[in-house]
Amino acid sequence: MNVALNCNISFIGGGNMAQALIGGLISRGFAQSQIRVADPVEQIRAVLQERKIQVYADNTAAIAPADVVVLAVKPQVLASVLEPLQGAFENKLIISIVAGVTIETIQQLTGAARIVRVMPNTPALVQTGAHGMYADASVSEQDRQLATQILAATGLGLWVDEESQIDAVTAVSGSGPAYFFYLMESMIRAGKNLGLDEKVATALTLQTALGAAQMAISSDQSPSVLRQNVTSPNGTTQAALEVFDRAQISQNIQAALAAAQKRSQEIAQELSDKVQQSRN
């Protein structure tokens, strides 16, 4: 993190995702003295202050010394937060982790040019996040490296070629943890129905999920091949997978992610329209 270690980073918004990034940065050797956070909630400021982070109620004061500003507020309040800060982002790189807000919208609200848009996910809270990242030609290669290093503090960061692909990232990894939690819920419930104690069913399910993910990450074989390796002809796994196939689980998963992508596109348009209305 050679580039990032020399930067001052300010966060507008100090909620869970901001705190995850801050914790990851500190664990990688980033100095608390280089981090500033602005948040209107006194309790959040108190929590961060206990970690020796400089906190502010005023956004302008927090971002003044920053080289990088991370936008980490709810999309519904972004316009009201940023419009008073017009002109305050000169010579600063903006990293936005605000869901559904396009780079064009942020440019309109800030007057800034150097913006990286990120779609994070909640496993960033335990430093195993998966982040989709996009920037246009206004962002230099050095800025890209800096953004990559900052996001790497909480997991994997991958760049996409088109901003529209962020909606696909939202469908796959942004909402993805909920899909796996849904499967875990179902497996735990099934285990209980089959006679297992709830604690036993839960422990087996969670460890199996962890083990399967770790196998897929560390193996040079695809998940499809790994699945086939576990599936003995006419065995127990095949019996279960045949039920999945009859229920068209694969097709339904694909339809579900397409629905998530569509909703992501709709939310982005709704937010863009609201910003335009507020500026007229």
Secondary structure, DSSP 8 states (H G I E B T S, - for coil): -TTGGG--EEEE--SHHHHHHHHHHHHTT--GGGEEEE-S-HHHHHHHHHTT-EEES-HHHHHTT-SEEEE-S-GGGHHHHHGGGTTTTTT-EEEE--TT--HHHHHHHH----EEEEE--GGGGGT-EEEEEEE-TTS-HHHHHHHHHHHGGGEEEEE-SSTTHHHHHIIIIISHHHHHHHHHHHHHHHHHHTT--HHHHHHHHHHHHHHHHHHHHH-SS-HHHHHHHH--TTSHHHHHHHHHHHTTHHHHHHHHHHHHHHHHHHHHHHHHHHHHHHH-
